[in-house]
């Protein structure tokens, strides 16, 4: 599902990062972790987003964004997004049944809207359906707490 190309060979062969295999009546996912855990922070946002998509499959909300941003989900339809970066970041909060997010401190409401399907956005021969997303800004070394509403 995700592999890293080798620059010396022009990216032809790759090192598997996230692998998916059908096994019996289930699916087996293997996520390789570098020997130096800190190298996980070097993964590009696209790689992290795919890992988050697979690992957060059963959750109401998942995060799309750069490294060093964390999502803390609670069972009362609230969440915290924390930014550990030295600069502010924009992240997307994604979920199949999301309508809106309300900032618990300011009361600001952010609506979740669906993106247009991306060209070539196929997953194993099927078009992945667009999911509602809301973009929020998180200041450097800070967090924001939200309550979310679903359909």
Residue, then its C-alpha position, 0 to 999 in steps of 0.5 A: x500500500x505504501x513503499x519508499x523508493x530507493x533514490x539510487x535505483x530511480x525509485x524502481x524498487x521500494x522498501x515496504x512501509x505499509x503492506x496489505x495481504x488477504x489472509x483466509x477470510x480477513x485482511x492482514x496489515x503490516x506496518x514496518x517501523x524504522x530502527x530509529x523511531x524518530x524517523x517516523x517524523x520524516x515520513x511525508x504527509x501522504x504516507x502518514x495520511x494513508x497509515x492513519x486511514x488504515x489504522x483509524x478505519x473504525x473511528x468516527x474521525x481521523x486526521x490528515x496532515x503533516x508529522x508531529x500533529x496528534x489526534x486525541x479522540x474521546x467517546x463523548x464526541x469530543x477531540x483534541x488536535x495538538x501541534x508539536x511543530x514550530x509553526x502553525x499547521x492546517x490539518x483536515x479532520x475526516x470522517x464518513x458521517x461528519x457534519x461540523x466541528x465546534x471549537x470548545x473554547x471560541x465556539x467557532x463552528x467549522x462545517x465539514x464538506x466533501x472534496x471532489x473525487x481526485x483524478x486517479x483516486x482508485x483503491x484496488x480498482x474502485x473509486x474511493x468515495x469522498x468523505x466529509x472533511x473540515x480544515x482547521x488551523x492549529x497554532x505552533x506548540x498548541x492544541x484545539x479542542x472540538x465537539x463534532x456532530x454527525x449525520 
